[in-house]
């Protein structure tokens, strides 16, 4: 993991790869209170796991707070805005693409409270660490990590 003032974003798409679920980007970021994003509509699908802090999310007329050890599900085509409500907001995330990813994301709630948050955080960290190392079989193995059983 990075120092509390750094963030990273790792684009991982390889054109022509036809894998049913693919991490299109992987990253980790630290936010200050007030930092935010607005998408209308969202061109991405992503899972964002909050490891510390709180952020506010508005999707249409629905509003919620995403707190530590919760996962926010961002669906493609949805209008949404979110911003940090606390300093030292830290989140791990990855964007998804592929046919299976589309079906999966449509079935998920927009907010997930994992029963085994530490194990979910460990899986996010495993994927980010793997993405940073970029071994020869990077694209295929990264996708396999996404398909492995999640401890939710």
Buried (B, 14 or more C-beta within 10 A) or exposed (E): EEEEEEEEEBEBEEEEEEBBBBBBBBBBBBBEBEBEBEBEEBEBBBBBBBBBBBBBBBBEEEEBEBBBBBBBBBBBEBEBBBBBBBEBBBBBBBBBBBEBBBEBBEEBEBBBEBEEBEEBBEBBBEBBEBBEEEEEEBBEBBBEBBEEEBBB
